[in-house]
Amino acid sequence: MFNEFILAEKILTDALLINSKDDNIYYYLGLAYRKQKKNKQALDAFKESINLNPSNGDAHYALGNIYAS
């Protein structure tokens, strides 16, 4: 299962090359990082998702979970 998150990270990173303004890509990239215990990268991805779309409640929630852990 861990390999799936590594693959997701690669696919989402590639997707950012096509559209770096999509907050959902950053959100899902943050989730992939989080599952791999890459909390610094997850934090940055969630923050960028919120920066692009302050209404993204899922990203706010995920960011809060990192701070709470």
N, C-alpha and C positions, 0 to 999 in steps of 0.2 A: 504494500500500500504506500510506503514511503516514496517509492519510485514514481508513483502517480503524481505526487506533489512536486517532485523534481521536474517531471515532464510538463506539468501545469505552469511552473515557473518559466520554463523555456518558451512555451507557447505564448504566455501572457507578455513576456518581455519582447518577443517578436511582434506581438500585436501593438505594443507601444510604438514601435518603429513606423507603423502604418497610421496610428491615431493616438497621439500623445495627449489628447485633450478629453479622453473618455474616462470619466471618474470610475466607472464600473470596472475597467481593466485594472486600475490601481487598487480598487477594493479587493477584487479576486486575487490579485497578485499578493496583497497583504495577507489574505487567508492562506495562500500557498506557503508564504514565508513563515507564517505563524505555526503551521503544521510541521514545518521543518525545524522549529525552535530558533528561527532567525528573527528574533524579536526586534532588533534595531531596524532591519530592513522592513519588517512588517509595520512598525511604527511610522517610518517614512512614507510607505505606500498608503497607509490609511490617512495620514495627514495630507498627502497630495490629493487623494480622492475627495477629502473634505474641502480642500482649497479650490478644486475645480467645481464642486457642487456642495455648497454648505448645507443643503437639504438632504444629503445622503445619510439618513438615520442609521443604516446598517454600518457605515464606516465610523460614525460617532460611537456606536455601541461597541464595535470591535476595538476601537482606540481606547475606550474606557476599560475594557477588559484587560488590555495590556498594562495600563496604569495600575489597575487593581491587583495584578499578579505580582 
